[in-house]
Structure formats: C-alpha cells, structure tokens
Amino acid sequence: MDGTPAAEAKPNLALRILRFPITLIMIEAIVFIFIGGALEAADTAKRIGLSRAGFFLFVLVGAVVLILVWKAMRRWLEGERDREFTLPGAGAELGAGLLAGFLLFSLMTGLVALLGGIELVGTRPFAKTQFWEWAALGVASGLFEETLFRGILLRQLERLVGTWWALAATAVLFGALHMFNPDATWTGAASIMMEAGILLGAAYLYTRRLWLAAGLHAAWNFTQAWVFSIPVSGTGQSLGILVTRRKGPDWLTGGDFGLEASMAAVFVATVAGLFLLWKAHQKGGFVAPMWSRRGSDETVRVDVDADAHAFRED
C-alpha cells in the first residue's frame, strides 16, 4: 500500500438521484405537508372531538412526531445526521425566538398606535379568549412552516442556486402562498415576502438550525392574535386578552389582512431581518450557485459546530 487514503466511493446513480435537491424537496415536502397540514387545520379539534386544551396537547404531540420524522428522513433518506433539531442549545434558541417574536410584534403595534392606527379599548376575560387555539396554532405554524420553508426548501435550494437566490425564492413563495388566505391582498402578500421571508430565512441562516425561526414565527402569530386581538394574515378577527380597535388607512392598519400588511410591520420586521442576515453573513457559510462553484461534481455542505455554530463551505 502506498499510504494514500482511499477515496470515498461515490453513491450509485439511483442514490444520487434520490438525494438530488429537487427529489428531496418533493419527497420531504409531501411528507411534511401531510403531517403539518393536519396540525394547522382549524377544524382538526372538532373532527376528532378534542377540547381546546386537548387540541393544544394534540399539537404538542404532533410537533414531537414531526421532529422525529425529520430526524428519520435526515438519517435514512439524506444519509446525514440531523443538524436542525439537535437538543444542545435548543432551549436558548427557542427562547430567544419566542422573546424576539413577542417584542418585534409589540414594537410594531406600538409604532402603529403612536401613529393613531390602533387603540386599546379594554381587556377580555381569559375564559373568553382563544388562548388554547392560538397557542396550538402558534406551535403548529412555527414548527411546520419553518421546517417546510427553511429546513426543506431554503436548505435544498441553497445547494443548487446558492444562499441569496434560495433566500429570495423562499421569501417570494412564502408571501405568495398567503394569497390563498381569506381577506388576502397583494399588499399583504408582498409584506409577508419582505418582513417574514427575510427575517425567518435569516434566523435559519444565522443558526443553521430551526429552533430560533420556529420560536420567532410561533410567538409573532400568538402575540398578534391572543395578545392584541388582531387578524393573523387575513384569517379573521381573533379573541385575545386585549380588546383593540384599528382605524385609519390600510397602509397603516393593514386592513382586514391584519397588521402584518402595515408599513410599520414591514419596516420593523425587515430592518430586524436585514440585521440578522448581516450577522449570518458575517459568520460565513453562504454558498455560491452551483454553476459558479468549482467542478461539476462539487457538493456543498454546511458544517455546524454544536457549541459555536461556526459555518464553513467545504
């Protein structure tokens, strides 16, 4: 033997096709839409005869199942270890996301209030609020949508078209799909593209995990619905702990779509998203499109240090 390390054998053609980004997007997206769609469906509790608190527990169990399915697919379908839902540091990242989502939406609502677009009318007894419903939907939307859009779409597209194009594509798609919501408007969809598409994509790119993005998404939805009684992306009036009234032009209040379509929300969330994106870019790990990378067979992997979350392109 000459002492030269043996080159790793390339996977066979069938396995290479299976693990090609487009193939993985189709398989993983179908699986997660099937599971996550049931968690997000508003009529799930009625169909299976659960109480409001019972529905929340059902969603928590479903969230655990979703994470386990994710881990299984990463291991057996992609042939890699799970990086997105590892436990070390999960509590800190999830907590930071929950706090950030609450503070960002509260800041944006305060800005709208200062401009005369919303006022506090009173409070509502806890028993008459939709606490359990929005706690459940916050968990479901945060975990399911972030896994689908950031964990699957952004991560796999990044291997093909690079980080910047993948971020742009998932932001546009995320906003466009909100056009299927009740009371949806193109203004609302464009607002979601800018504020949520950039912010949540940046949260994933900063940590290369999904805890921060999922927590941020969940808290944003829960805060606007249960704390401020504001429609979530055009899904109708919410019964929260604070009774509020919106008034003024749609550019300020967001109209029936909710404050997410307000220019105040676009400003606050987009500024936060761009700052987080800048921090993520400083860490490194952004990749170029595959047509710009050296060698037609070159693959891109982002290695994440479990403690420091340091990224590099191999």
N, C-alpha and C positions, 0 to 999 in steps of 0.2 A: 504494500500500500504506500502511496506517496504522501500521506498525511493531509491531503486536501479534503475538507469537509464535503461530504456528498451533497449534491444539490437536491433540494426538496422536489419530489415528484409532483408534477402538475396534476390537478384533478382531471378525471376523464371528461370527455365532451359533454355528456349528459349532466354531470355535476356542475360543470362550468355554466351551462345554460340555466340550470336550476338556480344557481347563485348569482346570476346576472342581475343587476339592479332592477331592470324593468320586470323581470319574472318575480323577484322578491316583492316588489311593490304590489303586484296583482294578487299574489297569494296572501301576503300578510294583511293587506287592506281588506280583502274579503273576510278573512277570519275575524279581524277586529271590528269591522262594521257589523258583522253578525252578532258578536257578543256585546259590543259597546252600544249598538242601537237599542238593544233591549234595556240597557241601564238608563239610557237617556229618554226613552219613550215615556211621555207624561201619563199614559193610561196603563202602564205596567202594573202599578199598585192595585188598580181596580180589577184588572183582568185576572190577577192571581189572589185577590181577596185580602190584601195586606192593609194594615192600618198605616197612618202616616209615619209613625216611628218605626213600624215594621218595614216599610219601604226603605227607610234610611239604612237600617241594618242589612236589608237585602242588597242594597247598592254597595255597602262596605264589603260584604262577602264577595259580590261580583267584582269589585276592584281588586281584591286579592287574587281571584281566579284570573283576571285579566293580566296581572303581573306575572303569575305563574305560567300562563300561556305564552307570554312574551319571552320569558326565560327559556322555555322549552323550544320555541322557534329559533331563538338566537343560537341555542346549543345544537339542535338537531337539524334545523333547516339551513342556517347560515354557517354552521360549523365553527362558531366563535363563542366566547363567554359573554354573558350579559354585562354590559357596562352602564346601561341607562337606569337600571333599578337596583343597583347594589346597595347594601344597607349602610356601610360605613359613611358617615356624613349625611345620611338621608334626612335625619331629624332636623339638622341645622338648615339644609337647603329647602326642605318643605316648609319649615317655619318661616324662613326668610321670604319665600314666595307668598305665603299666606299674609304675612305682615305687609309686604310690598303691594299686593293686590288691594288690600283694605286701604292703605294710606294713599295710593295713587287715585283710586276712585273717590275717596273722601276729599282729596285735594282738588280734583277736577270739579266735584259737586260744589265745593266751597267757592271756587272761582266763578261757576255759573251763578251761584247765589249772590256774590258780590256784584255781578253784572245785572242782577234783577231777574234772572231766568227761573229761579226756583225759590220757594219759601216753605218754611216749616209751619204746618197747620196745627199739629198736635201729635199725640202718641196713640198707639193702639195696644190693647191688652195682648199679652203674649199668646194666650189661648186662641185669639182670633187672627193670629198671623200665620203665615205659611212657612214657619221655621223649618220643619222637617222636610217639606217638599224641596225648599231651596238648598238646604244642607245636602240633601241627596243629589239633586241635580248639579250642585256645585262640584261635588266629588266626581260624579259621572262625566260631566263635560270636561273638567280639568284633566282627569286621567285618560279618558278615551280619546278626546280630540287632540291632546298633546302627543299621545302615543302615535296616533294616526298621522298627524300633520308634521310633527317634528321628528318623532322616533322612526317613522317609516319613510314618509315622502321626502322630507328635507335630507335625512341621512343618506338615503339611497340615491336621490338625485344629485347630491353633492359628489358622489363617486363618478357621475357622468359629466355634469356640466359645471362643476366647481361650486364653491361655497356661495358666491354672490348671486349667481344665476339660480341656484337652488333656493336661496332665501327669497329672492324676488318671486319665483314661480309659486312657492307655497304661500306667500303672503297674498298674492293675487287670487289664488284658488280659495284660500280661506275666506277672504272677503266676498268673492263671487258666490260661494255656496250659501251665504247669508241672504241672498236674494230670494231663496225659497221659503224664508220665514214670513209669517203674517206681518202685514204692515211694512214690508221691506221696501227700501228705496235704494236707488243707485248711489245717493249720497251716503246712506248708511253703510252700504257695501264697501264703498271707497274708503270710508272712515275706518272700517274694520281692517281693510288691507293695510292702511298706514299705521294705525295705532297698535292693533293686536298682532298683525302679521310680522311687523318688525320687532316689537317688544318680546313676544313669546319665542320667536325664532332666535333672537339674541340671547334669551335666557337659556335656551338649549345649547347654543354655540359657546356660551361662556363657561358652562359646567360640563358639557358633553354628556349630561345626564338629564333625566326628565322630572326630577323632584321639584326643582325650582320653578320650571314652567308650569307644571301641573298645579302647584300651590298658588301661583300667581293667577292663573286662569280661574281656578275654583273660587278664590277669595274675591276677585273682581266681580264675578257673576253674583255671588252670595251677597256681597255688600250692596250692590245696586238694587237687588231685588228685596232682600229682607231688611236691610238697614234703612234704605232710602225709599222703598216702595216705588221703584222706577222700572218700567218695562225692560226686559232683557232682550236686546236685538229684535224688537218688534213682536215679542211673544205675549203681549197683553199686560194689563195692569197687575202689579204684584201687591200683596198684602204684607207689608213689612212693619217693623216696630215703630217707625216714624211715618206720620202721615204728611206727605208733601204735595205741593201743587206747583206744576210748571207753567210758566207764562212767558209770552214773548215770541220772537221769530224762531222758526225751526233751526236756523243756523246756530242758535244759542241753546235751545232746549232739546234739539234732536227730533222734535215732533213725536209721532206715535212710535217711532223706532226706539226711542229712549235716548238717554244722554250720551250713549256711545256714538251717536251721529252728530253730537255737538262739536263745534270747532274747539271748544275748551278741552274736550276729551282728546281730540286729535292732537292738539298742542302738547298737553301734559304727557300722554302716553307715548307719543312719537319722540319727544325730547328724551324721556326716560329710556326708550328703546334704542335710540341712537347712541346715548351714553353707554349703555350696556354693550351694544355692538362694538363700540370703540374699545371698551375694556376687553371684550372677547378677542378682537383683532390683535390687541397688544400681546395677548398670551400666545399667539401663534396658532398653528393648526389649520388655518384656512387653506383650502386647496384650489388649484387652478383647474379649468376644464380639462377633460381627458385629451382633447385634441392639442392642448398646449403642453402636456406632460411628456417627458422623455420616454420613448419606447412604447410601442403599441400594446405591449403586454403588461405595462406597469399598472399596478393596483395601488389604491390609496387606502391607508388605514390610519386612523387617528388613535394613538395610544394615550390612555389617560392614567396618570399617576393617581392612585386611590386617595392619597393624602393631599397633594398639592394641586391636582387637576392640571398638570402641565401637559401641553399638547405638542405634538410634532408630526410632520408629514414624512412618512418613510418613502 
